[in-house]
Amino acid sequence: MGVLTAIAIYFVIWWTVLFVVLPIRMRSQADDGDIVLGTAHSAPARFRMGRVVLWTTVLSTLVFAAYYVVTEVWGIGPGSFPHIVPGT
């Protein structure tokens, strides 16, 4: 795997994990009962972007490390599995 390919795969994993991490421990303004005028009731009450980015980076690094070990070290890829359709 080249460096550019690894960066691209990490980028895709990072964005995917970001959408998994965003709703974790999120409390809306309606949950807290303190709704700021001009905002949606579902807006986060206390959004901490730094914490979200940190957790996303840590989890993305673990997922990428697992992907790297499986594909590069163990050599398991799509070609390792038997063909479903005979003759392909």
N, C-alpha and C positions, 0 to 999 in steps of 0.2 A: 504494500500500500504506500503510495506516495504521500508526501507532506500535504499537498493541496487537496488530495482526496480525503485524508484524515481530518483536515480542517473543515472541509465541506460536510462530512458526516457528523463531526462534533457540533457544527452549527445547527444542523437539522435536529440532532438529539437535544441540544440546549433549548431550542424553541419549543419542541414537543414537551419537554419536562417543565418548561415555564408554565404552560397551560395546565399542567397537573398540579404544580405547586401553588399557583395563584389563589385558588379557593380555600386552601388549608388554613384553618384558624381565622378566616375572614369573618368579621362581624359587620353587619350593615348598620346604617344609621337608625333604621327602624328597630333593629334588635336592641340597640343601646337606648332607644327612646329619645335621642337628641338629634332631631332632623334640622339641618341648616337650611334656611330659606333659599330657594333657587337651585337646590340639588335634588337628585332623585332619592327616593326613600331607600333604594337598594345600594346606594353609594357606600363605599367602605367608611367606617367611622374613623379608624386610625390605620392608614395604609403605610406600611414600612417597606419601601422599595429596596433598600439596601439588604434587608433580611431575605426578601424574596430572591434577589439576585444571588446572594451568597448560597442559599439552599439549592437554587437551581444549578449553580455551578458545581457544587459538591456532588449532587445526585447525577448530573450529566457526566461528570468525570468518572463516576463509578460505572454508569451504564456504558460509556465509551470504552472503559478498560475491559469490561466483560465482553463487549463486542470484539475488541482487538484480540483478546485471548482466544476466543472461539474461532475467529476467522483466520488470524495470522499464526498463532502458536499451534492450535490444534488442527487447523486446516479444514474446518467444517464450513461448507458453503452450500449453495443451492444444488450444485452438482453432486453433492455427497448423498443425497436422498434418492431412493429408487424412483424410476419414472412411473407415473400413474397410467399414462397412455403407452401401450407397448409400441415399440418401433420409433420412439422419439429420442 
